[in-house]
Amino acid sequence: MSSHTRVSSPFSQTAASPGAARAGAVLQVLAALLWLPQAWLIAQAVQVMAVSASGSTSVASSDAGSAMAQVAPLALGVLVIGVLRALFDGAGMQRAQKAARRQLSRLREEVVHALARTSPMDSTQAPSGQAASAMAEQAEAIVPWLSRYQPAMFKVRCVPLAIACAVAYFSWVAALILLLAAPLIPLFMAIVGWRARAASEEQMVEIGGMNGFLLDRLRGLSTLRALGAVDATAERLRSHAESLRTRTTRVLRIAFLSSAVLELFSALGVAMVAVYVGFHLLGTLAFGAWGGKLELAQALFVLMLAPAFFDPLRELSAVWHDKAAGEAAMKTLGELQRQAMPLPGAGETSHGTRGVADGAVMEPDEPAAARAVDVRIDALQVGVPGHAAVISEMSECIAAGEHIALWAKSGAGKSLLLAQLAGLIPLEHGSIRIGGVPMDDEHAERLRARIGWMGQHSHVFAGSVLRNVGLGRSDVSARDVRRAVEAAELSQALAHRPAISLGEGGSGLSGGEAVRLALARLAVNRHAGLLLVDEPTAHLDPQTAEQVIASLLEIAKGRTLIVATHDARLAQCMDRVVRLGAVAANAERNEEFA
Ligand SMILES: Nc1ncnc2c1ncn2[C@@H]1O[C@H](COP(=O)(O)OP(=O)(O)OP(=O)(O)O)[C@@H](O)[C@H]1O
């Protein structure tokens, strides 16, 4: 069973929250279009001044005064439109930026949820360092892509066309020059952008890989140091950094190339319009103005619009790299959302799941005290979806309150069975019922809340012992944590170091203390009617193992306990031993442990 959550196309992502993003783009387009009246007013003012200057030798000074009177409202208009343009542009950018930030938060939330909905047993999951780097760092590339590239793209679609129409109204030749120069730019940009995207993706993969590698090696630094592999690791890190440098340089080179392409063609376009307008005014090129001759104001207007025609394209070029980086980031986030092995029931809410069939004994609003539950395993295939089954079929009934040991050789599937019982792996064949409730997508979330789990390698977070036991859960009080720590005899073990703060991965704790910490986590779960424990005494000396067994039995009183073990002393303390791979022989208690 596998499900794939796909990130929808980046464009549909933006379309999903069109309001603010679109409003931002529209405001920026309006600001750009306001240049048309502003340029017209400037051209008119220049014409008035030119006429006044040319006539000042022969005409009375009162005419110069009237010219100033004509120019003043034009100048005021230019000023007012200038202020409006600045306001529109500023507001548009602000809105686009805010919309992009919101979109990024939403995407990050989706990725976090997708990761949380993935089974922890999925061995194909991205390394945590890579996931953290993708979400925290690479995902930031989405903001400029949405807030700058997309409005720039919108402008390119509207503004040059409007300007070309305005220019064509006065001179079809000038408009033709602009229209001929314009398509060359997107064409070359697309060619360059295609390379930019590939280069950006390679750069992102390299960043993610390097971060994952670094985090992984930092976690295992003590092992690397102990085995004398620090230098070799540093060497690999250096080669990663070198490769990243090369890829980053390639991305920058392509970004510079795209700007150069655009500058070249836009400069040529503007220059050709200027040459035409100049020669037209001089009378050399007397065509191209719909049979007439351009006035000074009209010629100036056309001339001023020529660079503005290319402005949106220049802007697009400046942010062209944002598109490549943004799309590469979207792709990386999409990869993170791909769930090869979903966590059963992670998408379901625990609300409204009352009324479970078969006389279920676990009610959603059950009081705090744990109640032992029975476990029924029917024709269960033990294994991970997509991999060969480890046990093709097993059936077993475990009574409420019974304590059993799973006994089998290494690799026989004890841990996988415990993971299936805990609802951490989707079931492909067969069924599990806990307290009469089937372990399926509908009930898994609720069942997990009633199961205590102690894995083979419990992760220890950096922080205090109490925080590591409470794990910030709202339903676990400080009193519960203290009691659990007592029950696991962890406080006695750490009595000589009361203010101990643990390092990431459990540095600062002995192996026995780490097991006690895991026991305390087990004990703190007051709702757990079923405890699943994986090899709690592995690697412990006989005396510590005995203490751990005693604590475990104390914690498991009145609850159902299933423990995977190779330890005969622990197995002897159980009511029954279930041999995996020889399930039929489990009806009676195994004499080996009598
Ligand atoms: N997440 C996983 N994805 C794919 N295969 C897995 C996964 N976890 C375990 N396996 C495989 O399933 C088989 C059973 O593993 P499991 O950890 O259940 O054995 P075990 O009986 O608990 O062994 P041990 O006593 O050594 O802990 C092994 O061959 C292992 O490689």
The ligand as a Gaussian input file, in Angstrom:
#p B3LYP/6-31G(d) Opt

LIG

0 1
 N       12.134000      -0.283000       8.023000
 C       12.454000      -1.417000       7.389000
 N       12.339000      -1.467000       6.045000
 C       12.659000      -2.591000       5.372000
 N       13.107000      -3.718000       5.969000
 C       13.252000      -3.727000       7.299000
 C       12.927000      -2.572000       8.074000
 N       13.176000      -2.855000       9.371000
 C       13.627000      -4.120000       9.400000
 N       13.681000      -4.650000       8.163000
 C       14.112000      -5.997000       7.804000
 O       13.187000      -6.914000       8.348000
 C       13.847000      -8.025000       8.897000
 C       13.423000      -8.212000      10.349000
 O       13.937000      -7.125000      11.093000
 P       13.617000      -6.945000      12.635000
 O       14.267000      -5.671000      13.062000
 O       12.174000      -7.046000      12.854000
 O       14.342000      -8.200000      13.266000
 P       14.461000      -8.561000      14.798000
 O       13.892000      -9.915000      14.954000
 O       13.904000      -7.504000      15.663000
 O       16.037000      -8.605000      14.929000
 P       16.947000      -8.238000      16.209000
 O       16.677000      -9.293000      17.219000
 O       18.331000      -8.326000      15.654000
 O       16.554000      -6.864000      16.613000
 C       15.333000      -7.782000       8.752000
 O       15.779000      -8.544000       7.646000
 C       15.449000      -6.307000       8.450000
 O       16.511000      -6.065000       7.576000

